Every structure is written in C-alpha cells, then in structure tokens.
C-alpha cells in the first residue's frame, strides 16, 4: 500500500518534456503523465534514456515547470521508458487546474 502525503489522480495528460538524455544530448518529445499530484507524476512513453537526479522541463497547456527525475525504468512495453518526477519547490504545478 502506498503511503503518500498527497493523493494521486488517475488521469492521463499529454505533456511535452524537454531535457538531456543520459548521454548529454538535448531532446524534446511528447509523453504521457499519469498518477499525477500537485507535486509529481509518472511519465510514460519516453524514447530516450534518462538518469535519476536529472532536471527536466514539463509543459502542459502552455504552462511549463521544472521537475527532478526520481527514478527511471525501461518497461519494455508500449509505455517505453517510464520516469517518476517531482516538482521543484520553486515551480508552479503545470496541471494544477486539471
């Protein structure tokens, strides 16, 4: 059972991520954010490998915020690479009104 301070919502949002892959190459792509909260989400459908601890930009409906990558896994499914992300304290939540 999960013990989170904040409940997660089971919605799926298409977001745009902008970051560096684990080789240091910048890339931008669409991904799906699910299990969202005001402080984080699970990203799925990422095509380039990321590293835990890296920062990335997430944009949703014109609102853009920085997140930290908490963990990454290659799901070896149609969801491709998945990453759990956490909103930086200084940033507004890009999907707060969803």
BELHU-V390907 format. One record per residue. N is the residue number from 1. PHI is phi in whole degrees, -180 to 180 (999 if undefined). NEAR is the number of other ideal C-beta (glycine too) atoms within 8 Angstrom. Layout:
BEGIN
{{N	PHI	NEAR} {N	PHI	NEAR}}
END
This chain:
BEGIN
{{1	999	2} {2	-79	4} {3	-122	3} {4	-106	7} {5	-71	2} {6	-129	7} {7	-69	5} {8	-98	9} {9	-106	8} {10	-88	5} {11	-126	7} {12	-121	6} {13	-121	11} {14	-84	8} {15	-126	14} {16	-109	10} {17	-110	14} {18	-136	9} {19	-164	11} {20	-106	8} {21	-79	11} {22	-71	9} {23	-95	5} {24	93	5} {25	-89	7} {26	-72	7} {27	-153	9} {28	-131	6} {29	-160	9} {30	-84	8} {31	-145	12} {32	-109	12} {33	-99	14} {34	-135	11} {35	47	8} {36	-80	12} {37	-138	11} {38	-72	6} {39	-118	7} {40	-178	10} {41	-168	12} {42	-107	10} {43	-95	15} {44	-130	11} {45	87	10} {46	-76	13} {47	-99	6} {48	-118	10} {49	-69	9} {50	-113	14} {51	-122	8} {52	-60	8} {53	95	5} {54	-71	11} {55	-103	9} {56	-145	12} {57	-96	11} {58	-124	16} {59	-119	12} {60	-142	13} {61	50	5} {62	82	5} {63	-103	9} {64	-123	7} {65	-142	13} {66	-95	11} {67	-130	14} {68	-105	10} {69	-79	15} {70	-89	9} {71	-150	7} {72	-136	11} {73	-147	7} {74	-92	8} {75	-75	9} {76	52	3} {77	-133	5} {78	-59	3} {79	-75	8} {80	54	11} {81	-83	13} {82	-116	13} {83	-145	13} {84	-88	11} {85	-125	14} {86	-130	9} {87	-66	12} {88	-68	10} {89	-59	4} {90	-87	4} {91	-108	9} {92	-79	6} {93	-76	9} {94	-72	12} {95	-122	13} {96	-57	7} {97	-96	3} {98	-86	8}}
END
